[in-house]
Amino acid sequence: MALKVAVLGGGNGGHAAAADLTNRGFCVHMYEDARFAGNLQKVFETHEITMAGAAGNAVVKIDMVTSDLKEAVEDVEFIFVAVPAFAHDVYADKLSDIVKPGQTVVVLPGTFDSLIFWKKFQEKGVKDVVVAETNTLPYATRLQGPGSTLIMSLFNPLKLGVMPACKTQETLEKLRPFYPALEAVESVIACGLSSLNPIIHVPGCILNAGRIEYAKGEFFFYTEGFTPCVARTTEAIDKERIALLDSFGYASDIVAHGVGGSVVTDDIGEAIASDPNFAKIKGPADTGNRYYAEDIPYGLAPWAKLAHAMGVGVPVIDSMITIGSALLGYDCWEKGHSLQDLGIEGMTKERLKEYLETGC
């Protein structure tokens, strides 16, 4: 009997995960909130997703497509959450009432938000449930139309943080059948600080804001927008991220080594230019895109808040968040998740590392 998994979310990541895992023989329960189910009408009616690209070309039949969350996660061991960061607290709250001992919740990606799920589960008295997060979606992917997904590439390595960290090795072994490229890091904080999107999206979006608004989507982000000055700003942000990782004693690597290009290089511009998949990516079309609305308040801002609490200076990251707030017309410092939301406010570095290891 095929192993059952739940995939929560009907966007780019949810379509790719549901299609890929089904194609590889797993029994997938795909869930989308009823408010957005209309966007998946074709998939609800046919249970079919057409997939193309790096993970294979096929029309797959999803075992279950539902807007009933309890039905989706019933009798599954692994729950993959592939929804935008602003919805993580909503999903954490909903899942806290229905998860069962022995289940593993994996946030794709987390950027620290596995801590929101863990905090909510502890508040509700949930026992024997592990929460993990990856540093990025497993796929570089885009929806091509209703029930149609293009998977341009697979991220390798795909980093994994586990809460509590003492469960890392056993969780890694359980998850490897789904994603063989998984590579464990020291904690969910180490994993969140390995996230690619805040680094490679935000500086390009802020420094190309006028061009993006003018082009309305007819703009090749990684070719037209990733000029030398954008690459230098990206590398400056990356140095601050590494300084924060180093302050915890966590292993670190420059972002250029993680973007998946065909040339191994320390230069982020060269790394992106060497990967033909980046050249295909258009947009964003406006400042409402997730590159802005998610990666600034829910990506860079939590990094900066943690850095401030740990006494690590991150002036370039701070500037991106402040300018981003002016561009978007709201306070990105306030909109994203706080350290209190993550359940780590007021912790010293030593206490935080203990909490990450033990979960209490």
Secondary structure, DSSP 8 states (H G I E B T S, - for coil): ---EEEEE--SHHHHHHHHHHHHTT-EEEEE--GGGGGGGHHHHHH-EEEEEETT--EEEE-SEEES-HHHHHTT-SEEEE-S-GGGHHHHHHHHHTT--TT-EEEESS-TTTHHHHHHHHHHTT--S-EEEEESS-SEEEEEEETTEEEEEEE-SSEEEEEESGGGHHHHHHHHTTT-TTEEE-S-HHHHHTT-SHHHHHHHHHHHTHHHHHHHTT--BTTTTS--HHHHHHHHHHHHHHHHHHHHHT-----GGGGS--SS--S-HHHHHHT-HHHHT-B---STTSHHHHTTIIIIIHHHHHHHHHHT---HHHHHHHHHHHHHHTS-HHHHS--HHHHT-TT--HHHHHHHHHH--
